[in-house]
Amino acid sequence: MKNKFKVISVLASLALLTGCGALNNSEQAADYNAPNTNAADTCKENDEVPDCCAGGESDCCKEDSKKDCCGDNEKAGSDAAPEKSALNLGYLNSTAHLLAFVAAEEGYFAEEGLNVTLTQFSSAGELVNGLESGKLDVAFIGSVPTLTFQSQGHDVTIIGGAMTNGHGYVIKSEFAEKDEQGVEILKGRNVASVKNSVQDAELQILLKDAGIEIGEGADKVNIVYFDSQKDAYAALSNQTIDAASVYSPYASLAKSQGYKVVYYCAHEKALENQPCCRQVAATEAVRANPNTFTALERAFIKAYHLTQENHEKTIADVKKYIDIDEEFIETEVYGGYSVSSPDPDKKGTLTLKDTIVELGYTTDYDIEPLYNTEIYKAALDSILAEGSDEIYKSLEEHFNAYE
């Protein structure tokens, strides 16, 4: 989006119109992202090298040319075996990352020829370091830190979605009589948050809309930053901290402990349909292993299907990784505060990027080389080709409407 908006609220509220979708604005981006390139067809259409796939000796069949041009595996994409089967996936202590939990517990990774090891981390920074060091192959990372890291030169690519909404703030009960009184009750309070997070960006949007300054004073909100959501929430036990940011499932935990909810982002007009977490991988890994990541997306799409069809099994799967009461899991997953979907939601994320640039979180940058929607599209198309139903069709309609 190139238009500069006069106020953050207008810019952020456009996320309402974006929904989940994807966009490739140039042939170069499409070629770079495409996981289903049929190199054999390329050979056959190459007039300069006749019979290029017949004998296996022509230029197009050499190692530095099109992969699988003359090999047994001419068909790239979902029908081809994963280039790499053993994967390490990083996630945070959040029900937001349930697609990975369900895919693992229901055997969807194994169905796609993948052996995926799940490891919990504490922060987005740790997850990005894991990707760049090669210790992780894919990670579920918040959209704001992902965008910020990309703008700083970290070569990581968004390949899919994980959750929309699912965060907000809570406050000690002595400062609020009931839930969802809005950011005005944060005036004069010390609020624990996490720098470079969706929660912090959203709070700044709402404060700006309400005309409330950030800083110390009776009419201001003093934001105190911590390294992780876990640390920010734990800070509520400190007498100097009055409120704290939360993502799922911390809101439910907070309410069970007597805190009041300041706001749920899903209930704020300026924040509806805000992309929270994205699937992220090292750019070179995505380029080198398109079949692997297509298989991974197929597993996540199957997981999404089960979450829509079987609540009981989904909750049981999540509990194995996020050990809280099942009623809290049900509230966070099915209570209307969030939606866990594998859709890349490119348009929504681009809107968010413009917002955080406007907030001064980061400088603007070219996101196109770092946003791959073709992996997800190839995975979804292949599943639809095998047989569809209303759940899969809804994913297709959502993607096609906003690509």
Buried (B, 14 or more C-beta within 10 A) or exposed (E): EEEEBEEBBEBBBBBBEBBBBBBBEEEEBEEBBBBBBBBBBBBBEBEEEEEBBEEEEBBBBEEEBBBBBBEEBBBBBBEBEBBBBEBBBBBBBBBBBBBBBBBBBBEBBBEBBBEBEBEEBBBBBBBBBBBBEEEBBBBBBBBBBBBBBBBEEBBBBBBBBBBBBBBBBBBBEEBBEEBBBEBEBBBBBBBBBBBBBBBBBBBBBBBBBBEBEEEEEEEBBBBBBBEBBBBBBBBBEEEEBBBBBBBBBBBBBBBEEEBBBBBBBBBBEBBBBBBBBBBBBBBEBBBEBBBBBBBBBBBBBBBBBBBBEBBEBBBBBBBEBBEBEEEBBBBBBBBEBBBBBBBBBBBBBBBBBBBBBBBEBBEEBEBBBBBBBBBBBBBBBBBBEEEEEEBBEEBBEBBEEBB
